[in-house]
Amino acid sequence: MKQVKGLLLVLGLMFVLAACGSSEGEGSSNGGQGGVSDMNGGNSANAGNAADNGPDTANAAPTGETVTVKFGEPLAEDHPLTQGSYRFKELVEAKSGGEIVIEIYPNSQLGSLRELVESTQMGAIQMTRSIDSVYSGFVPELEVLQYPYVMPTSEDEIQALLGGEVGDAVLASFENYSLKALGFWPQGYKMLTSNKPLLTPEDMRGVKMRVVPSNILVKQYEAWGATPVAIDFAELYTALQQGTADAQENPVDSIYSTKMYEVQEHLSMLNHAYQLNIITVNKAWFDGLSAEHQAIIQEAHDEVTADYREQYEQQKADLLAQLEEEGMELHTLSEEQIDAFRELSLPLHDALVQSGEQQALLDLIRAQ
């Protein structure tokens, strides 16, 4: 318990700097974020984009007028990710001299993950944070990012991809759906937990793999030889405990915070999918702000995420060490082992594409 408290204290201090769904951490459009998530805001090229593009000044709120922002936060107030949202609030209010006031409503007070995005899209609230798989229900282009092995298998390559043309295209896609995305807070690679090592496609045969309701995940795990079983995140721990499911996937922070180590013995790192958190604002509301206020919001976001990125690798290492201390056996797959899963996954990509926009994003990723 002291170790856990110590880790949370470190993370809390980090987000004074800093701090993944319904309070989970995973890729469910009905819920899922959890634990200690990462934030990458990278995309310095995206900082201040709104100011560069220039809002409609006829509708702009004049500088000096107080702007109140409702921020729907899905996680509890003491959660590290929520603490990151509070740090963002502090920076915005400080940089604006109190002209922008952000009211954070934690613990899904204003609705579920999906409802928070809907409310932001409709303008009932101005801001929220969610994960890419939830947003993909509103911004279909984001489904491409969930294809197995569509993203690079190293953190440095991920950051380069998100900080360049691909990241710009993903963020820009939100604007077609009444949302503006401020940038990326990565939560890291999804990892598999199970009661036996899952190191090869042969190991997956007969495994009841818990998935969220997702055509992508069903096709992925069927291709790998597993049997997908749709189970709500709230029921996942019990399902693993009772054998309704044999295995599941989530980022390491969710695995740790939900105590998967109590019902699963092995953790396998396939680096097959990468989970992103994204803060979005209502586009019409944002366009109505002064250029100065737009820039302040973007700069505060980028500052928080940059601070986090400096801590991310150590944070992930600490969580993996904690899982090992709790008794989990960790398995890092070799390139040869990863290639076996990748070879089964790449043919799925073109079959999963459902629109010209998705194909364009997939082609852009392939060109990198």
C-alpha positions in Angstrom: 0.0 0.0 0.0 2.9 2.4 0.8 4.4 1.7 -2.6 1.0 2.5 -4.3 0.6 5.6 -2.3 4.1 6.6 -3.1 3.6 6.1 -6.8 0.4 8.1 -6.8 2.2 10.9 -4.9 4.9 11.0 -7.6 2.3 11.2 -10.3 0.4 13.8 -8.5 3.5 15.9 -8.1 4.3 15.4 -11.7 1.1 17.0 -12.7 1.5 19.9 -10.5 2.8 19.7 -13.5 0.3 17.0 -14.0 -1.7 14.5 -13.3 -7.7 6.6 -19.3 -14.0 4.1 -20.7 -16.9 5.6 -17.5 -13.7 5.7 -15.5 -11.7 3.0 -17.2 -8.9 3.5 -19.6 -9.6 1.4 -22.6 -11.0 1.6 -26.0 -14.7 1.4 -25.4 -17.1 3.9 -26.9 -19.3 3.2 -23.9 -16.7 3.8 -21.4 -13.1 3.3 -20.7 -10.2 5.1 -19.5 -8.2 4.5 -16.5 -5.3 4.6 -14.3 -2.3 6.8 -14.9 -2.5 8.0 -18.4 0.0 9.8 -20.5 -0.3 12.9 -22.4 1.5 13.9 -25.4 0.5 17.1 -26.8 3.3 17.0 -29.1 2.3 18.7 -32.3 4.0 21.9 -31.6 2.9 22.7 -35.2 -0.7 22.5 -33.9 -0.1 25.0 -31.1 -1.9 28.2 -31.9 -3.4 26.9 -35.1 -6.7 28.5 -34.3 -5.0 31.8 -33.9 -3.1 31.4 -37.1 -6.3 30.5 -39.0 -8.1 33.5 -37.5 -11.5 33.2 -35.9 -14.5 35.2 -37.0 -13.9 38.4 -35.2 -17.4 39.6 -35.7 -18.5 36.9 -33.2 -15.4 37.1 -31.0 -15.7 37.8 -27.3 -13.7 40.9 -26.6 -10.6 40.6 -24.5 -11.5 41.7 -20.9 -14.8 39.9 -20.9 -14.9 36.8 -18.7 -15.4 33.5 -20.6 -16.8 30.6 -18.5 -16.1 27.1 -19.7 -17.9 23.9 -18.7 -15.4 21.0 -18.9 -16.9 17.5 -18.6 -14.3 15.2 -17.1 -15.1 11.5 -17.0 -12.8 10.5 -14.2 -12.8 11.1 -10.4 -11.4 14.3 -9.0 -8.3 12.6 -7.5 -7.5 10.6 -10.6 -4.1 11.6 -12.2 -5.7 12.3 -15.6 -8.3 14.6 -13.9 -5.4 16.3 -12.1 -4.0 16.9 -15.5 -7.2 18.6 -16.5 -7.0 20.7 -13.4 -3.5 21.7 -14.2 -4.7 22.8 -17.7 -7.4 24.8 -16.0 -4.9 26.6 -13.8 -2.7 27.4 -16.7 -5.5 28.8 -18.8 -6.8 30.9 -16.0 -3.3 32.2 -15.1 -2.4 33.0 -18.7 -5.7 34.8 -19.3 -5.5 36.8 -16.1 -8.8 35.3 -15.0 -10.6 36.2 -18.3 -11.2 32.5 -19.0 -12.6 30.5 -16.1 -12.8 26.7 -16.5 -15.4 24.9 -14.4 -14.4 21.2 -14.2 -17.2 18.6 -13.5 -15.3 15.4 -12.6 -16.5 11.8 -12.2 -18.9 11.9 -15.2 -21.2 14.3 -13.4 -22.4 15.6 -16.8 -22.8 12.2 -18.5 -20.9 9.1 -19.8 -17.9 9.4 -22.1 -20.2 9.3 -25.1 -22.6 11.7 -23.6 -19.8 14.1 -22.8 -18.7 14.1 -26.4 -22.3 14.6 -27.6 -22.8 17.5 -25.2 -19.6 19.1 -26.4 -20.5 18.6 -30.1 -23.9 20.2 -29.5 -22.6 23.1 -27.4 -24.3 22.1 -24.2 -20.8 22.1 -22.6 -17.7 23.6 -24.1 -15.0 21.0 -23.4 -14.3 17.4 -22.6 -11.6 14.7 -22.7 -12.1 11.3 -24.1 -10.3 8.4 -25.9 -9.8 7.8 -29.6 -12.2 4.9 -29.8 -15.0 6.9 -28.2 -14.4 9.8 -30.6 -14.4 7.4 -33.6 -18.2 7.1 -33.0 -18.3 10.8 -34.0 -15.2 11.2 -36.2 -15.1 8.0 -38.3 -11.6 8.7 -39.6 -10.3 7.9 -36.1 -11.2 4.2 -36.6 -8.1 3.9 -38.8 -5.9 4.6 -35.8 -7.3 1.5 -34.1 -6.4 -1.0 -36.8 -3.9 -3.5 -35.5 -0.3 -2.5 -36.3 -1.3 0.5 -38.3 0.8 2.6 -35.9 4.6 2.2 -35.4 5.8 -0.2 -32.7 8.1 2.3 -30.9 7.2 5.4 -28.8 9.6 7.6 -30.7 8.0 6.7 -34.0 4.6 7.3 -32.6 5.5 10.8 -31.4 7.0 11.6 -34.8 3.9 10.4 -36.6 1.5 12.3 -34.3 3.7 15.4 -34.4 3.7 15.6 -38.2 1.3 15.4 -41.2 -0.6 12.4 -39.9 -1.3 14.1 -36.5 -2.3 17.3 -38.2 -4.8 15.4 -40.5 -6.3 13.6 -37.5 -6.8 16.7 -35.5 -8.2 18.6 -38.5 -10.8 15.8 -39.1 -12.6 16.8 -35.9 -13.6 20.1 -37.4 -15.9 18.4 -39.8 -18.0 17.2 -36.9 -18.4 20.5 -34.8 -15.4 19.7 -32.6 -11.9 21.1 -32.3 -9.2 18.8 -31.0 -6.4 20.5 -29.0 -3.9 17.7 -29.3 -3.0 14.2 -28.1 -2.5 12.8 -24.6 -1.2 9.3 -25.4 -2.1 6.6 -22.9 0.3 4.1 -24.5 0.3 0.8 -26.1 -2.4 -1.7 -25.2 -1.1 -4.8 -23.6 -2.6 -8.3 -23.2 -3.2 -9.9 -19.8 -4.0 -13.6 -19.5 -3.4 -16.7 -17.4 -0.9 -18.0 -19.9 1.8 -16.3 -22.0 0.4 -15.0 -25.3 3.5 -14.8 -27.4 2.4 -16.3 -30.8 -0.8 -16.6 -32.8 -0.7 -20.3 -31.9 -1.0 -19.3 -28.2 -4.2 -17.4 -29.0 -6.1 -20.4 -30.2 -9.1 -21.1 -28.1 -8.5 -18.1 -25.9 -11.7 -16.2 -25.0 -10.6 -12.6 -25.6 -12.7 -9.9 -24.0 -13.4 -7.1 -26.4 -15.6 -4.0 -26.5 -18.3 -4.1 -29.2 -16.0 -3.2 -32.1 -15.9 -4.8 -35.6 -12.2 -3.9 -35.7 -11.4 -5.9 -32.6 -13.6 -8.8 -33.5 -11.9 -9.1 -36.9 -8.4 -8.7 -35.3 -8.8 -11.4 -32.7 -10.5 -13.8 -35.1 -7.6 -13.3 -37.5 -5.2 -14.1 -34.6 -7.1 -17.3 -33.7 -8.9 -16.2 -30.5 -12.6 -16.1 -29.8 -13.8 -12.6 -29.2 -16.2 -12.1 -26.3 -18.0 -8.7 -25.9 -18.0 -7.7 -22.2 -18.6 -4.3 -20.6 -15.6 -2.9 -18.8 -17.6 -2.7 -15.6 -18.0 -6.5 -15.7 -14.5 -7.3 -16.9 -12.8 -8.0 -13.6 -15.6 -10.5 -12.6 -15.6 -12.0 -16.1 -11.8 -12.8 -15.8 -12.2 -14.0 -12.3 -15.0 -16.4 -13.2 -13.5 -17.5 -16.5 -16.2 -15.9 -18.8 -13.1 -14.4 -20.5 -9.6 -15.6 -20.5 -7.7 -12.5 -21.5 -8.2 -8.8 -22.2 -6.3 -5.8 -23.6 -5.7 -2.3 -22.1 -3.0 0.2 -21.5 -0.7 -0.5 -18.5 -2.3 2.2 -16.4 -5.7 0.7 -16.7 -4.4 -2.8 -16.0 -2.7 -1.5 -12.8 -5.5 0.8 -11.5 -8.2 -1.9 -11.9 -6.0 -4.5 -10.2 -6.1 -7.0 -13.2 -3.0 -8.5 -11.5 -5.4 -10.1 -9.0 -7.1 -12.2 -11.6 -4.4 -12.5 -14.4 -0.9 -13.9 -14.2 0.7 -12.8 -17.4 1.2 -9.5 -19.3 2.3 -9.7 -23.0 3.5 -6.6 -24.8 2.6 -6.9 -28.5 2.6 -3.1 -29.3 -0.3 -3.7 -31.6 -2.5 -0.7 -30.8 -1.9 2.7 -29.2 -4.5 4.5 -27.2 -4.9 8.3 -27.3 -6.7 10.8 -25.1 -7.8 14.0 -26.7 -9.3 17.2 -25.3 -11.9 18.6 -27.6 -13.9 21.9 -27.5 -17.0 22.9 -29.3 -15.8 24.3 -32.6 -18.4 27.1 -33.0 -17.7 28.2 -29.4 -14.0 28.2 -30.0 -14.3 30.1 -33.3 -16.2 32.8 -31.3 -13.3 33.4 -28.9 -10.8 36.2 -29.5 -7.6 35.1 -31.2 -5.8 35.8 -27.9 -8.1 33.5 -25.9 -7.8 30.8 -28.5 -4.0 31.0 -28.4 -4.0 30.9 -24.5 -6.1 27.7 -24.5 -3.9 26.0 -27.1 -0.7 27.1 -25.4 -1.8 25.9 -22.0 -2.8 22.5 -23.4 0.6 22.1 -25.1 2.5 23.1 -22.0 0.8 20.5 -19.8 1.3 17.8 -22.4 4.9 18.7 -23.0 5.6 18.5 -19.2 4.0 15.1 -19.1 6.0 13.7 -22.0 9.2 14.3 -20.0 7.9 11.9 -17.4 6.1 9.3 -19.5 8.8 6.7 -19.9 9.7 6.6 -16.2 6.0 6.5 -15.3 5.4 3.5 -17.5 8.4 1.7 -16.2 7.2 2.3 -12.6 3.8 0.9 -13.4 5.3 -2.2 -15.0 7.6 -2.7 -12.0 4.6 -2.4 -9.7 2.7 -5.1 -11.7 5.7 -7.3 -11.5 5.9 -6.8 -7.7 2.2 -7.8 -7.5 3.1 -11.1 -9.1 2.5 -10.7 -12.8 5.0 -12.2 -15.3 5.9 -9.6 -18.0 6.6 -10.7 -21.6 8.3 -8.4 -24.1 7.8 -9.9 -27.6 10.8 -10.1 -30.0 10.5 -8.5 -33.4 10.1 -11.9 -34.9 7.2 -12.7 -32.6 5.6 -9.3 -33.3 6.0 -9.9 -37.1 3.9 -13.0 -36.8 1.0 -11.0 -35.4 1.6 -8.1 -37.9 1.5 -10.4 -40.9 -2.0 -11.6 -39.9 -3.1 -8.0 -39.2 -2.0 -6.0 -42.2 -4.4 -7.7 -44.7 -7.3 -6.5 -42.5 -6.6 -2.8 -43.0 -8.1 -2.3 -46.5 -11.0 -4.6 -45.7 -11.9 -2.4 -42.6 -11.9 0.9 -44.6 -15.4 2.3 -44.9 -14.9 5.7 -46.6 -12.7 7.7 -48.8 -11.6 9.8 -45.8 -10.5 6.7 -43.9 -8.6 5.5 -47.0 -6.9 8.8 -47.4 -5.7 8.7 -43.7 -4.6 5.1 -44.1 -2.6 6.0 -47.3 -1.0 8.9 -45.5 0.1 6.7 -42.6 1.5 4.2 -45.0 3.5 6.9 -46.8 5.4 7.9 -43.7 
